[in-house]
Structures are given as structure tokens and as C-alpha cells.
Amino acid sequence: MNNSFGFKSLHPAVCFLYYIGLIIINTVFIHPYFLLMALLSAILLNFFHNQGKEIRKSAKFYIFISVVILIINPLFSHRGATILFYLSDQPITLESIMFGFLMMLSIVTILISFLSFNFIISEDKFIYLFSSFAPKTALLIMMSFRFVPLLKRRLKEITNVQKTRGISLKSGTIKQRAKAGISILFILMTWSLEEALQTADSMKARGYGLGKRSSYYVYRFYKQDVFFLIWFSLLLVSIVLQGVLGFGKLEIYPQLEVLSLSNGDNYLFILVLLFLFTPHLIEGREYLKWHLSK
């Protein structure tokens, strides 16, 4: 059962495999060319899904995280042979700056990828994938994901109500602000725990966990699902094997090597590009079919 289009229309297992591969590429291949392509693919995929609305909303956070990582690493790590300058008698090296830059690319790419992941792998799809062998774990993970935006929304509601009573976190002495914060936090925790107990009672009354769990949605494998599952699997296995052989990694310490790709790196780079941008080709194909059908 699937009424969506493009990459989202594929079987949840195929989409999940893609995001697993994306995370592997980000964590294994510490090289600017590979990480920049992964970041570009994550950003473009979000623009395909929702015109980048979520990225624009969180742009300040991503910029803040990037700047913090870029600044902190060279300040606290002075490894490397290429000293650029001294800051308070502490050497700032090219290698530490490059390492911070690569870590920044990797972390930001994973954060942006989760925006796309949440759009493609909905709660129903996630439960469908893992409920057969880990139902409690899958439910716990999805409830954890749900509570982050839920608590933010409730906190805003409680704060607005408390303002009508003259209780605010932005006015008064430090003691008054701390007292107001504790009061708002107590209300939030009480509300959340009360709803958790109600949810637990409701699940128990409905017989949750007494037998094998069924799923409302049934996702079937079609020809295109089988094709892309094999395609992603072959590419991912080939990419991991190339990584085991030592390709796709930039030597940073003790001295930064030249930013060039060997023949093995070039072959790996092509495999990574094919893996990363396959969803974009699927989305582009659907986009062309949609406009040509008008």
C-alpha cells in the first residue's frame, strides 16, 4: 500500500537501506570530496521533498553548529606539522582546521539527512520495518522522536498561560526567574507523566504485547523495489569493500596530504556518487513525467 510518488513510493526497506548507506559514507570516508557530495545530496533531497522548508527553519542552528566545530577543534587540538599562526602562544595548525572542517561536514550532513529521513520514513513505516522482531524497541524509538516536538509545543503553551498569571522567564530577578522556570518545568513533567500513564493504560486495555503484532499498512515489494534494493545493496557492498582496502580517506596527521584522488579513489568516488544521487534521479524522473503529462 503506497500512494506516494518518487523516492518515497519505494518500499520502506529500500529507503531505509539508502539512509544507512548515507550514514556509513559520512562516518567512514573522511575526505572533503566525499563529504561535500554527501552534504549536497542531503540538501538537494530535502529540496525535492519540501522545497527545503525544514532546512531554512533550522539554518541558524546548522550555521551555529558549524562555526562552533570549526573554532573549537583548532583551539583545543594543536596536532599537525603545518603551523599557520599562534594564538596566545598556542599553535593553530592547518591539520587541526582541516579535521574540524571534515567533522563539521559529517555532523551537519547527518543532521540534514535526518530531516529527509523523517519525511521519507514515517512512523508507520518505521514501526512496519521493526515491529516483527523488535516491537518494543521500535515503539520506544518512535515515542522518543515524538516527544521532542511535543514537549516543545507544550512548553510554549504552558509559558503563554503562565504569562497571563504574571509568571515569566524574561522578567524579574534571577531568583524569580529560576522559580518561574521550576514551576513551568514541574507543570510540563506532570502533564507528560499523566499522559504517559493514560497511554500505558490504553495500550494494556487494547491488549498490546499479548500476541503477534499486526500492521495497518501493508507494503509489498514490486519490481522497482526489488531492482533498487539490489542496486543499493551492490553499490553499498562495493563501497564498503573499497573502504576496507583503505580508499576514500584523507591523511591529515601528522601532515596534511595533497587533496587528490588516486585511481582507486576515483572508482570509489563514482560508486559513491551513484549511490548518493540515485534518489535524485528517481525524483527527477517523476518530476519530468508529471510535467510532460500536463
C-alpha positions in Angstrom: 0.0 0.0 0.0 1.7 3.2 -1.2 0.0 6.2 -2.7 3.1 8.5 -2.8 5.4 9.3 -5.7 9.1 9.3 -6.4 11.7 8.0 -3.9 9.0 8.0 -1.1 7.0 5.5 -3.2 9.6 2.8 -2.8 9.4 0.1 -0.2 10.4 1.3 3.3 13.2 -1.3 3.4 14.8 0.2 0.3 14.6 3.8 1.6 16.0 2.7 5.0 18.9 1.0 3.3 19.7 4.2 1.4 19.9 6.2 4.7 22.0 3.5 6.3 24.4 3.8 3.4 24.4 7.6 3.6 25.4 7.4 7.3 28.1 4.8 6.5 29.6 7.1 3.8 29.6 10.0 6.2 31.3 8.2 9.0 33.8 6.0 7.1 35.1 8.2 4.3 36.7 11.2 5.9 37.6 13.1 2.8 36.3 16.6 1.7 35.2 15.4 -1.8 33.1 12.6 -0.4 31.6 14.6 2.5 30.8 17.6 0.3 29.0 15.3 -2.2 27.1 13.7 0.7 26.1 17.1 2.1 25.0 18.3 -1.4 22.9 15.2 -1.9 21.2 15.6 1.5 20.4 19.3 0.9 19.0 18.6 -2.6 17.0 15.7 -1.4 15.3 18.0 1.2 14.6 20.5 -1.5 13.0 17.7 -3.6 10.7 16.8 -0.7 9.5 20.0 0.8 11.4 22.8 -1.0 13.9 23.0 1.8 11.4 24.4 4.4 12.9 22.4 7.3 16.4 23.4 6.3 15.5 27.1 6.2 13.8 26.9 9.6 16.9 25.3 11.1 19.6 27.2 9.1 20.7 29.3 12.1 21.2 26.1 14.2 23.3 24.5 11.4 25.4 27.6 11.0 25.9 27.8 14.8 27.0 24.2 15.0 29.3 24.5 12.0 31.0 27.6 13.4 31.4 26.1 16.9 33.1 22.9 15.5 35.3 24.9 13.2 36.5 27.1 16.1 36.7 24.6 18.9 38.9 21.9 17.2 41.9 24.2 16.3 41.7 25.9 19.7 41.9 22.6 21.7 43.8 20.4 19.3 47.3 21.6 18.3 48.4 18.4 16.4 49.8 18.8 12.9 53.1 19.9 11.3 51.8 22.9 9.4 51.6 25.8 11.9 49.6 28.8 10.4 49.9 31.2 13.3 50.0 31.4 17.1 47.0 32.4 19.3 48.0 33.2 22.9 51.2 31.2 22.4 49.1 28.2 21.2 49.8 27.0 17.6 46.9 26.9 15.2 47.7 24.2 12.6 46.3 23.6 9.1 45.7 19.9 10.0 43.5 20.7 13.0 41.5 23.2 10.9 41.0 20.6 8.2 40.0 18.0 10.7 37.4 20.3 12.2 36.1 21.2 8.8 35.6 17.5 7.9 33.9 16.8 11.3 31.6 19.8 10.6 30.7 18.4 7.2 30.0 15.0 8.6 27.8 16.1 11.5 25.8 18.7 9.5 25.2 16.2 6.7 23.8 13.6 9.2 21.6 16.2 10.8 20.2 17.3 7.5 19.8 13.7 6.4 17.5 13.1 9.4 15.2 15.8 8.1 14.8 13.8 4.9 14.7 10.5 6.8 11.7 11.8 8.9 9.9 12.8 5.7 10.5 9.5 3.9 10.4 7.0 6.7 7.2 7.9 8.6 6.3 6.5 12.0 4.1 3.8 10.3 6.9 2.7 8.0 9.4 2.6 10.9 7.1 0.5 13.0 6.3 -1.7 10.0 10.0 -2.4 9.4 11.0 -3.3 13.0 7.8 -4.4 14.7 8.1 -8.0 13.6 11.4 -8.6 15.5 11.8 -5.6 17.9 8.3 -4.2 18.6 9.1 -2.7 22.0 12.3 -1.1 20.7 10.7 0.3 17.6 7.8 1.8 19.7 10.2 3.3 22.2 12.3 4.9 19.5 9.2 6.4 17.7 7.8 7.7 21.0 11.1 9.3 21.8 11.1 11.0 18.4 7.6 12.2 19.1 8.2 13.6 22.5 10.8 16.2 21.3 8.4 18.4 19.3 5.6 17.5 21.6 7.4 18.8 24.7 8.5 22.0 22.8 4.8 22.6 21.8 3.6 22.0 25.4 6.3 24.2 26.9 5.2 27.0 24.6 1.6 26.6 25.7 2.4 26.5 29.4 4.7 29.5 29.1 1.9 31.5 27.4 -0.6 30.5 30.0 1.8 31.4 32.9 2.4 34.8 31.4 -1.3 35.7 32.0 -0.6 35.0 35.7 2.4 37.3 35.7 4.9 34.4 35.7 7.6 34.9 33.1 11.2 33.7 32.4 12.2 37.1 30.9 11.4 39.5 33.7 12.2 39.8 37.4 15.2 39.0 39.5 17.3 35.8 38.9 15.6 34.2 41.9 12.1 35.0 40.4 13.1 33.7 37.0 14.5 30.5 38.5 11.3 30.0 40.5 9.2 30.6 37.4 11.3 28.1 35.4 11.0 25.4 38.0 7.2 26.0 38.2 6.9 25.7 34.4 9.1 22.6 34.3 7.1 20.9 37.1 3.8 21.5 35.1 5.4 20.1 31.9 6.7 17.0 33.7 3.4 16.4 35.5 1.4 16.8 32.2 3.8 14.4 30.3 3.7 11.8 33.1 0.0 11.9 33.3 -0.4 11.4 29.6 2.2 8.5 29.7 0.1 6.7 32.3 -3.0 7.2 30.2 -1.2 5.8 27.1 0.1 2.8 29.1 -3.4 2.0 30.4 -4.9 2.4 26.9 -2.3 0.1 25.4 -2.9 -2.5 28.1 -6.6 -2.3 27.6 -6.2 -2.9 23.9 -4.0 -6.0 24.5 -0.7 -4.6 23.3 2.1 -7.2 23.6 -0.2 -10.2 24.2 0.3 -11.7 20.7 2.0 -11.2 17.4 1.6 -7.5 16.3 -0.2 -6.8 13.1 0.2 -3.7 10.9 -2.5 -1.5 9.5 -0.3 -0.7 6.5 0.9 -3.5 4.2 3.9 -2.6 2.0 4.6 -5.0 -0.8 7.7 -5.4 -2.9 7.2 -4.5 -6.6 9.6 -4.8 -9.5 11.1 -1.4 -9.0 11.6 -2.1 -5.3 13.5 -5.3 -6.0 15.6 -3.5 -8.6 16.6 -0.6 -6.3 17.1 -2.9 -3.3 19.6 -4.9 -5.4 21.1 -1.7 -6.8 21.7 -0.1 -3.4 22.9 -3.4 -1.9 25.5 -3.9 -4.6 26.7 -0.3 -4.5 26.9 -0.3 -0.7 28.9 -3.6 -0.6 31.3 -2.3 -3.2 31.7 1.0 -1.4 32.4 -0.8 2.0 34.9 -3.1 0.3 36.8 -0.2 -1.2 36.8 1.4 2.2 38.2 -1.7 3.8 41.1 -1.5 1.3 41.9 2.0 2.5 40.5 4.2 -0.3 38.5 7.3 0.3 40.4 8.6 3.3 42.4 11.7 3.7 45.6 11.5 5.7 45.5 14.5 8.0 48.1 13.8 10.7 51.0 14.4 11.2 50.9 16.4 7.9 48.0 17.0 5.6 48.4 15.2 2.3 47.6 16.6 -1.1 43.8 16.8 -1.9 44.0 14.5 -4.9 42.3 11.2 -5.7 44.1 8.0 -6.8 42.7 5.6 -9.4 41.1 3.6 -6.6 39.7 6.7 -5.0 38.2 7.8 -8.4 36.5 4.5 -8.8 35.1 4.7 -5.2 34.0 8.3 -5.8 32.0 7.2 -8.8 30.3 4.4 -6.8 29.5 6.9 -4.0 28.0 9.4 -6.5 25.8 6.7 -8.0 24.6 5.7 -4.5 24.1 9.2 -3.2 22.2 10.6 -6.2 20.0 7.7 -7.2 17.0 9.1 -5.2 17.5 12.4 -7.0 17.3 10.6 -10.4 14.1 9.0 -9.2 12.7 12.3 -8.1 13.8 14.0 -11.3 12.2 11.2 -13.4 8.9 11.7 -11.6 9.1 15.5 -12.0 9.6 15.2 -15.7 6.8 12.6 -16.1 4.5 14.9 -14.1 5.2 18.0 -16.3 5.2 16.1 -19.6 1.7 14.6 -18.7 0.2 18.1 -18.4 
